[in-house]
Amino acid sequence: MRLKRTAAVLGAALASLVAVTGCAGDSWGEDAGLPAAGDLAAIEKLVAAHTMCSDLRRTADGPLSEQAADPAWAVRERAVCGNDSKDTVTLLSVSDMEKFQEANKAAAASGKGVQVLLGQNFALAAADEATARALLKSDVLLFTCDKDFKVPDGYRNEKLLVDGCALTDYLPA
């Protein structure tokens, strides 16, 4: 009986320790109010609440396909959705947001960085400005490592996992 109680106490203590320390890296962006999504279906649902996102499908080509294929970007899955005539949004499920941000910073240094909208564990690339503006209403923020990008006064400028990039609700025209 004493062994069972000891095991139960140790189990509870271990569970508490994991709850307190185990997810620190997974909760990036929570303080900034960024949404999180567990899988592509959850990302699609978030996108569809703000813009057209039908016909979700995985493809090997198109926007962000090179980044998705490169392990340095830590992309778990890539898909596109849109309407009947065109793809309007590229969805990336990201397994390690710090690696994703570091890869974009490195790419930007060579002129190949991308501007995407970030959630806690996913990225979105809109095909046009109107779609990007609609997606900003879902609480995602613009992420860019463009060295010439400046966040104007009055806009959010959130902390990132890497220096030298911006995370903001400002979307230049």
C-alpha positions as CSV (number, residue, x, y, z in Angstrom):
1,M,0.0,0.0,0.0
2,R,2.8,2.4,0.9
3,L,4.5,1.7,-2.5
4,K,1.2,2.6,-4.3
5,R,1.0,5.9,-2.5
6,T,4.6,6.7,-3.1
7,A,4.2,6.0,-6.8
8,A,1.1,8.1,-6.9
9,V,2.8,11.1,-5.3
10,L,5.9,10.7,-7.6
11,G,3.6,10.5,-10.6
12,A,1.7,13.7,-9.6
13,A,5.0,15.5,-8.9
14,L,6.4,14.5,-12.3
15,A,3.2,15.6,-14.0
16,S,3.4,19.0,-12.3
17,L,7.0,19.4,-13.2
18,V,6.3,18.7,-16.9
19,A,3.3,21.0,-16.9
20,V,5.5,23.8,-15.5
21,T,8.6,23.3,-17.5
22,G,7.9,21.0,-20.5
23,C,6.2,23.4,-22.9
24,A,8.2,26.6,-22.6
25,G,9.4,26.4,-26.2
26,D,6.0,25.4,-27.5
27,S,4.2,28.5,-26.2
28,W,6.1,31.1,-28.1
29,G,3.8,33.8,-29.2
30,E,1.2,33.2,-26.5
31,D,2.0,36.4,-24.7
32,A,1.5,38.3,-28.0
33,G,-2.0,36.7,-28.4
34,L,-1.0,34.7,-31.5
35,P,-3.4,31.9,-32.4
36,A,-2.1,28.3,-32.3
37,A,-3.3,25.4,-34.4
38,G,-2.6,21.7,-33.9
39,D,-2.7,20.6,-37.5
40,L,-3.4,21.7,-41.1
41,A,-7.2,21.2,-40.5
42,A,-7.1,23.6,-37.6
43,I,-5.1,26.1,-39.6
44,E,-7.6,25.8,-42.5
45,K,-10.5,26.4,-40.1
46,L,-8.8,29.6,-38.8
47,V,-8.1,30.9,-42.3
48,A,-11.6,30.0,-43.6
49,A,-13.1,32.1,-40.8
50,H,-11.6,35.2,-42.4
51,T,-11.2,34.5,-46.1
52,M,-11.9,31.9,-48.8
53,C,-10.1,28.6,-48.0
54,S,-11.6,25.7,-49.7
55,D,-10.1,22.7,-51.5
56,L,-7.2,22.2,-49.0
57,R,-4.5,20.1,-50.6
58,R,-0.9,19.3,-50.3
59,T,1.2,20.2,-53.3
60,A,4.9,19.9,-54.0
61,D,5.1,23.2,-55.9
62,G,4.0,26.8,-55.4
63,P,4.7,29.5,-52.8
64,L,7.0,28.4,-49.9
65,S,7.6,25.0,-51.4
66,E,11.4,25.4,-51.3
67,Q,11.3,26.5,-47.7
68,A,9.0,23.6,-46.8
69,A,11.3,21.1,-48.4
70,D,14.4,22.5,-46.5
71,P,14.7,20.9,-43.0
72,A,16.3,24.1,-41.7
73,W,12.9,25.8,-41.9
74,A,11.3,23.2,-39.6
75,V,8.1,22.9,-41.7
76,R,6.1,19.9,-40.6
77,E,3.4,20.1,-43.3
78,R,2.6,22.4,-46.2
79,A,-0.7,22.9,-48.0
80,V,-2.6,25.4,-50.1
81,C,-6.2,26.4,-50.2
82,G,-8.2,28.9,-52.2
83,N,-11.3,29.2,-54.3
84,D,-12.2,27.4,-57.5
85,S,-10.0,29.6,-59.7
86,K,-6.8,30.0,-57.7
87,D,-4.8,29.3,-54.6
88,T,-5.2,32.2,-52.2
89,V,-3.3,31.0,-49.1
90,T,-0.3,28.7,-48.4
91,L,-0.4,27.1,-45.0
92,L,2.7,25.8,-43.1
93,S,2.6,23.8,-39.9
94,V,5.9,24.7,-38.1
95,S,7.5,22.2,-35.7
96,D,10.1,24.6,-34.3
97,M,9.4,28.3,-34.6
98,E,12.9,29.4,-33.6
99,K,14.4,27.4,-36.4
100,F,11.8,28.8,-38.8
101,Q,12.6,32.4,-37.8
102,E,16.4,31.7,-38.0
103,A,16.0,30.2,-41.5
104,N,14.1,33.2,-42.7
105,K,16.7,35.6,-41.2
106,A,19.5,33.7,-43.0
107,A,17.5,33.7,-46.2
108,A,16.8,37.5,-45.9
109,A,20.5,38.1,-45.6
110,S,20.9,36.7,-49.1
111,G,17.8,38.5,-50.4
112,K,15.6,35.4,-50.3
113,G,13.6,36.0,-47.1
114,V,9.9,35.8,-47.1
115,Q,7.1,37.8,-45.5
116,V,4.6,35.6,-43.9
117,L,1.8,35.8,-41.3
118,L,2.7,34.0,-38.1
119,G,0.7,32.2,-35.5
120,Q,2.3,30.4,-32.5
121,N,3.1,27.3,-34.6
122,F,2.2,28.0,-38.1
123,A,2.8,30.4,-41.0
124,L,0.5,31.7,-43.8
125,A,1.4,33.3,-47.1
126,A,-1.4,35.2,-48.8
127,A,-1.5,35.5,-52.5
128,D,-2.6,39.1,-52.4
129,E,-2.9,42.1,-50.1
130,A,-6.6,41.9,-49.6
131,T,-6.3,38.3,-48.3
132,A,-3.4,39.2,-46.1
133,R,-5.4,42.1,-44.5
134,A,-8.4,39.7,-43.9
135,L,-6.1,37.2,-42.3
136,L,-4.7,39.9,-39.9
137,K,-8.1,39.9,-38.3
138,S,-7.4,36.3,-37.0
139,D,-4.7,37.8,-34.7
140,V,-1.8,36.5,-36.8
141,L,1.0,39.0,-37.3
142,L,3.3,39.9,-40.2
143,F,6.8,38.4,-39.9
144,T,9.7,39.7,-41.9
145,C,13.4,39.9,-41.7
146,D,13.7,42.5,-44.5
147,K,16.5,44.8,-43.2
148,D,14.8,47.9,-44.7
149,F,11.4,47.1,-43.0
150,K,10.4,49.6,-40.3
151,V,7.4,49.3,-38.0
152,P,5.7,52.8,-37.9
153,D,4.6,54.3,-34.6
154,G,1.2,53.2,-33.5
155,Y,1.6,49.6,-34.7
156,R,2.5,46.5,-32.7
157,N,6.2,45.4,-32.7
158,E,6.3,42.1,-30.8
159,K,9.3,40.2,-29.6
160,L,10.6,37.3,-31.7
161,L,12.9,34.3,-31.0
162,V,15.6,35.9,-33.2
163,D,16.9,39.5,-33.4
164,G,16.9,41.5,-36.6
165,C,13.3,40.7,-37.7
166,A,9.9,42.2,-37.2
167,L,6.6,40.8,-36.0
168,T,3.8,43.4,-36.4
169,D,0.2,44.2,-37.3
170,Y,1.5,46.7,-39.8
171,L,1.1,45.5,-43.4
172,P,2.6,47.9,-46.0
173,A,0.5,48.7,-49.0
